[in-house]
Amino acid sequence: MNYLSTRGQVPPVSFSKAVEHGLAPDGGLYLPEQLPDLSSFLGEWESLSYPELCEAFFTHFATDLEAAELHRIVSRSYHKFDHPDIAPVRTLAPGQYVLELFHGPTLAFKDFALQLLGYFYEAQIARTGRPISVLGATSGDTGAAAIHGLIGKEGVKSFILYPDGRIAPLQERQMTCTGADNVFPLAIKGSFDDAQTAMKTVFEDRAFAAEVGLSAVNSINLARILAQCVYYLYAFFRLPADEREQVTFVVPTGNFGNVLAGWLVQQMGAPIKGFRVATNQNDILHRLFESGRYSLESVAPSLAPSMDIQVASNFERFLYYAVGSDPAKVREIMHTFKSTGQYQFENLNRQGFSSSRTDDSEIENLIKSVYSDFNYVVDPHTACGFQEDGAGEGPEIILATAHPAKFPDTIIKAIGEEPTHPSLEVLKEREIVKHYVDPTPEAIKAFMRKHR
Ligand SMILES: *Cc1c(COP(=O)(O)O)cnc(C)c1O
């Protein structure tokens, strides 16, 4: 299996290359040349454990890796999860399920992909002998998950930029209290956008990129999307057989990476009914699915900060399919969107997607009503999935994207109780180690040269 770019201006590459590059050199995102038809495997995959299912799934994609190597990578990637099912499905009421994706080391769904990505990197370094430096910018969960995926990995140094004082205190502790000597949390004075802008400029310096073996871990990396496909299949198999084909997955959405993974599984032959994109008040995707109009507005910080995104980078992957796999059309749309901040689709094929929007004033109430109805505590991101406006017929699985204990302030306000988690309690005792750098490409490069 090879991987093409959504913009069609570079030749297809192997799985390992696509993972190593992250973004395709023409600015596009990688997708499989052809989506495999997995429908004939579903019967035999139904009873596999989570790591077994993950391995079986990746044999269709990581085709340039030896089977034994893939096994070594995947079999270790879910060791740090604190639930035997890895991704347990909890029944709240008949036909109403929650897929708990917060049992990994940083208590958010991003661990599913970043634990695996850490082992892919390690295997790649063992093969090539070239060390790598990971650079990322985070507004919270991605950075923590990336750091925990890369802790102690031979040959990897990771540098994660974040806006000092503007991420949740426990998210900061997850990044800065690790005690690991190959990870460097870089606090900058400024916003997440400042961090992101400086980071992009560093990536454009090709000589520097080659010098330090620069790699990106943001959600455009193909391995992250594929890793997330696995839990949709796993959850599908946990449902009663007569509900499976009726089910809608409800996905709290920011960058469109998570829900895209589910949609790809459906395109590969899993008979899932549909997907609901649950946005917070930053609702570009909800407006798109309602009106066909994709238009940029400024980001309004919310109680569900990991969904405070306007330009959903993974949307380009969906777009590629929505315009009939035509890279020239993708280029035209992305160009128009970049230069004018909007694009109006005529007859957008919604392809089974529905959507909802939840603003901050509703989030606390939703947390409260879920607690009183089901005696179950959801975090502010997951709460958006419980929005009833936009809910359709039939059974639903809501993806619980983070553990409530990561966002104690909102939960206390909503239900008057403090959610806790042992791994976070431990962090509260530890020393914070962070490095201050200026949000300029020069300062970041100088720091990386010194510490790699
Ligand atoms: C990242 C994140 C999201 C959004 O996921 P996307 O793949 O960007 O759509 C939702 N909830 C939590 C807790 C997250 O960390």
PDBQT file of the ligand as one rigid body, heavy atoms in Angstrom, charges set to zero:
ROOT
HETATM    1  C1  LIG A 501      -8.045  16.821  20.633  1.00  0.00    +0.000 C 
HETATM    2  C2  LIG A 501      -9.304  16.684  21.396  1.00  0.00    +0.000 A 
HETATM    3  C3  LIG A 501     -10.572  16.789  20.768  1.00  0.00    +0.000 A 
HETATM    4  C4  LIG A 501     -10.737  17.117  19.300  1.00  0.00    +0.000 C 
HETATM    5  O1  LIG A 501     -10.311  16.062  18.454  1.00  0.00    +0.000 OA
HETATM    6  P1  LIG A 501     -10.065  16.325  16.897  1.00  0.00    +0.000 P 
HETATM    7  O2  LIG A 501      -9.398  15.095  16.372  1.00  0.00    +0.000 OA
HETATM    8  O3  LIG A 501      -9.160  17.535  16.841  1.00  0.00    +0.000 OA
HETATM    9  O4  LIG A 501     -11.389  16.584  16.252  1.00  0.00    +0.000 OA
HETATM   10  C5  LIG A 501     -11.710  16.586  21.538  1.00  0.00    +0.000 A 
HETATM   11  N1  LIG A 501     -11.616  16.334  22.873  1.00  0.00    +0.000 NA
HETATM   12  C6  LIG A 501     -10.423  16.245  23.504  1.00  0.00    +0.000 A 
HETATM   13  C7  LIG A 501     -10.398  15.981  24.962  1.00  0.00    +0.000 C 
HETATM   14  C8  LIG A 501      -9.222  16.408  22.796  1.00  0.00    +0.000 A 
HETATM   15  O5  LIG A 501      -8.039  16.324  23.429  1.00  0.00    +0.000 OA
ENDROOT
TORSDOF 0
